[in-house]
């Protein structure tokens, strides 16, 4: 007997918003037997080419969004920059299990920090900044270095300012004309982590093994699991993640980014309702990956209990590495490539990634370094720690 709260093969999932994970999400959904529609402003994206049907338009075209939503049994978003107002609008016409509340939290840094404070979660000290004088006053308590960040993620392209000394503060005046900012202490740390969790409507969840990540700016360049860290630290990170999952009205997979300060303190950096590149490692590192779990949660199906598998490394391929990585395509028998089908003008934009299941994380990180392709990634501190 059919359950009204469960999505069955033959029913339709709509995906709104495009990202590097959209093609894989779409393929997995079709493999499970769902019809998949895409709504995007980019008619040439790989996900649009794979979709059973497609709507092309801006994310503020309410008439097109209404038509799209009415054709779907459920709609999911796959981009954390989508306006939460749009999700509330779509929800009038179809089911959106992810809802809008987590978007509201993460898109405004003040709301996000208030959320963390309510849960008594450790985060970097910060102050609200409206004028240049606010920066001069706040820096006395926050100290150097500090980072000036727009409250709305994406404002001025997400432009931030690292303030190392008083002379750097003058450069803040041009940024503040665009809106309110926060000044956040830069907590010195060597290690960043990502914890991926999938949550169901009833609050039950599955937490994946912790992933260690290497960033270049805000872009995840390298990720690997299992992460080598103290079991008590890992337990506390997962407790924090579980506490966040207890207090968000969200269904599906999301990411909690954390880092470990030099004094051993755990800080939460952000929460993101996305299928993170850090979670791509679970194609080999566990028996069920983040895409499958996300779709199972959206469809109202029981989540798979994860079983750890093969140690795995994820490595981003940017446009600037595309040509040189082709040599590895020919000679590496254990490198598994995925390309996104985009052709960006910016050399820093990701065009694909490689997954490397391995017996030894340290030796494989050394091999990746030895290619000389990713010369701006510090592999050495990572493989030395693994040995």
Number of C-alpha atoms within 10 A of each C-alpha: 3 7 8 8 10 12 21 17 13 12 14 21 26 28 27 24 21 20 19 23 18 25 20 16 22 26 17 15 21 19 11 15 14 21 20 23 25 27 27 21 16 15 15 12 19 19 28 24 13 18 20 15 14 19 19 17 15 14 16 12 11 14 9 15 22 16 13 24 26 17 15 19 18 21 30 21 23 19 20 19 16 17 15 18 13 15 21 14 15 21 19 12 19 18 18 22 21 24 21 21 14 20 23 16 20 22 20 15 20 20 14 19 22 14 17 19 12 9 13 11 17 16 20 15 15 20 19 19 22 15 15 17 11 14 24 14 12 18 21 9 12 18 15 17 16 22 19 25 24 27 22 18 16 12 16 12 8 11 12 16 16 19 24 14 12 12 8 11 18 12 13 18 13 9 19 17 11 12 14 17 25 21 26 24 22 19 18 12 14 12 16 19 23 28 23 28 25 27 27 26 15 11 15 15 23 17 20 23 22 22 23 24 26 22 14 12 7 7 14 17 22 24 26 30 25 19 18 15 12 8 9 9 14 18 12 12 24 20 12 21 22 19 14 16 22 15 12 15 17 25 28 26 29 24 22 23 21 24 23 19 15 12 8 10 12 19 20 22 17 16 22 20 23 20 25 21 21 29 28 23 27 29 18 19 26 20 14 19 18 27 26 19 25 24 24 24 26 28 23 20 16 12 19 15 14 17 11 16 16 19 20 25 29 25 25 22 25 20 18 17 17 17 11 14 17 10 11 14 14 9 9 10 9 12 18 13 15 14 14 18 14 15 12 12 9 10 13 14 16 23 21 19 23 21 22 26 24 18 11 14 22 17 15 17 23 15 12 16 18 12 13 11 17 21 10 10 14 15 19 13 10 20 17 12 10 15 10
